[in-house]
Amino acid sequence: MIESPTASLKRHLLLRISGLRTFPRFAKYVVRFDEYVTRDGNYQNSLVRKAGMKPVILFVPGRTTGTIRPVRLLSIRTADDEYIVAGSNWGKQDHPAWSTNLLHATEIDAVVRGIQQRTHVRHVTGPDREALWPRLVAEWPNFDVYQDRAGRELRVFALRLVAQG
């Protein structure tokens, strides 16, 4: 897919801003704005989509409460038709709560390509993670920045659509 000049500029700006050391303090406002512009279900208006990237929204159940919370993430799609996401928490020291909850889930609902679908969840570790990491960084170079800043290995998950039958 060829990026439009506008999408390329937006992507460049998002990379610059989200790579700033102070950005994690303000990230929640960016997420809230993205939630606001997509409140009608038109995910084409998502900031991530406008910047030419592939967003997914995960509906992650809390491991103790069972409360389902939406989480907006950048994803890459593999040749095996899996969607790969990383738990960066914008480079904060702690893993994001959603990623800890996802460790305890086998299937969740997710909005993929603008459609809510059931997905199987797999925590990607070891050689599989090492093989996918360069692809994630190629899509969003700040993942390396976030991992260095956090001082921890970012969790990586694979989502595969559950066959409808």
C-alpha positions in Angstrom: 0.0 0.0 0.0 1.4 3.4 -1.0 1.0 6.1 1.7 -0.5 9.4 0.7 1.7 12.5 1.4 -0.8 13.6 4.1 -0.7 10.2 5.8 3.1 10.2 5.6 3.3 13.6 7.3 0.7 12.6 10.0 2.7 9.4 10.7 5.9 11.4 10.9 4.4 13.8 13.4 2.8 11.1 15.5 6.2 9.3 15.6 8.0 12.5 16.7 5.4 13.5 19.3 4.9 10.0 20.8 8.7 9.5 21.0 9.1 12.4 23.4 10.1 11.5 26.9 7.2 13.6 28.3 4.6 12.0 26.0 3.4 9.2 28.3 2.0 11.9 30.7 -0.3 13.2 27.8 -1.0 9.9 26.0 -4.3 9.3 27.7 -5.7 12.6 26.2 -4.6 11.4 22.7 -6.4 8.1 23.3 -9.5 9.9 24.6 -9.5 12.2 21.5 -9.3 9.1 19.2 -12.2 7.5 21.2 -14.2 10.7 20.6 -13.6 10.9 16.8 -14.6 7.2 16.4 -17.5 7.2 18.8 -19.9 6.7 15.9 -18.2 3.4 15.0 -16.4 4.9 12.0 -12.9 3.7 12.7 -11.7 5.4 9.4 -11.5 8.5 11.5 -9.1 7.0 14.0 -5.8 8.9 14.3 -3.9 5.7 13.7 -5.9 5.0 10.5 -5.5 8.7 9.4 -1.7 8.2 9.7 -1.9 5.3 7.3 -1.5 2.5 9.9 -3.6 -0.5 10.9 -5.5 0.0 14.2 -7.3 -2.7 16.2 -9.5 -2.3 19.2 -9.3 -5.2 21.7 -12.1 -5.8 24.2 -10.1 -7.2 27.1 -11.9 -8.7 30.1 -10.4 -7.9 33.5 -8.8 -11.0 35.0 -10.5 -10.5 38.4 -13.6 -8.3 37.7 -14.4 -9.6 34.2 -15.2 -6.0 33.2 -14.5 -5.6 29.5 -12.5 -2.6 28.5 -11.7 -1.4 25.0 -8.0 -0.9 24.1 -6.9 0.8 20.9 -3.6 -0.4 19.5 -1.5 -0.4 16.4 -1.2 -3.7 14.7 0.7 -5.5 11.9 -0.8 -8.3 9.8 1.3 -11.4 9.1 1.2 -13.7 6.1 -0.5 -16.2 8.4 -3.4 -13.7 8.8 -2.5 -12.9 12.4 -2.7 -9.4 13.8 0.3 -8.6 16.0 0.2 -6.0 18.8 2.7 -4.9 21.5 2.1 -3.8 25.1 4.3 -0.7 25.0 2.4 1.5 27.6 4.2 4.4 25.8 7.5 3.4 27.4 6.3 3.4 31.0 8.1 1.1 33.4 5.1 -1.1 34.1 3.4 -3.4 31.6 -0.1 -2.1 30.6 -2.9 -3.6 32.6 -4.6 -4.9 29.4 -1.5 -7.0 28.5 -1.6 -8.6 32.0 -5.3 -9.4 31.5 -4.6 -10.7 28.0 -2.1 -13.2 29.5 -5.2 -14.8 31.1 -7.5 -14.8 28.1 -7.7 -17.3 25.2 -10.3 -15.5 23.1 -11.6 -11.9 23.0 -13.6 -9.7 20.8 -11.7 -7.2 18.6 -12.4 -4.7 15.9 -10.3 -5.8 13.0 -10.6 -4.0 9.6 -13.5 -2.1 11.1 -15.5 -5.2 12.0 -16.0 -6.6 15.5 -14.9 -10.2 15.4 -14.0 -13.0 17.8 -10.2 -13.6 18.0 -8.0 -16.3 19.5 -5.1 -14.7 21.6 -1.6 -16.0 21.8 1.3 -14.5 23.9 4.3 -14.5 21.6 7.6 -15.2 23.2 11.1 -16.6 22.4 12.1 -17.1 18.8 8.6 -16.2 17.5 8.8 -12.9 19.2 12.3 -12.2 18.0 11.2 -12.9 14.4 8.2 -10.5 14.7 9.9 -7.7 16.6 11.7 -6.2 13.5 8.3 -6.1 11.7 6.7 -4.3 14.6 9.6 -1.8 14.7 9.4 -1.3 10.9 5.7 -0.3 11.3 6.3 1.8 14.4 10.0 2.6 15.2 9.1 4.0 18.6 8.5 0.5 19.9 12.3 0.3 20.2 12.3 3.7 22.0 9.5 2.5 24.4 11.3 -0.8 25.2 14.6 1.0 25.9 12.8 3.7 28.0 10.8 1.1 29.9 13.7 -1.1 30.7 11.6 -4.2 30.1 10.8 -6.5 27.1 7.5 -5.4 25.6 4.9 -8.1 25.6 3.8 -9.2 22.1 0.5 -10.9 21.3 -0.9 -12.5 18.1 -4.6 -12.4 17.4 -6.2 -14.8 14.9 -9.8 -14.5 13.8 -11.9 -17.4 15.0 -13.6 -19.2 12.2 -17.3 -18.4 12.0 -19.3 -21.5 11.7 
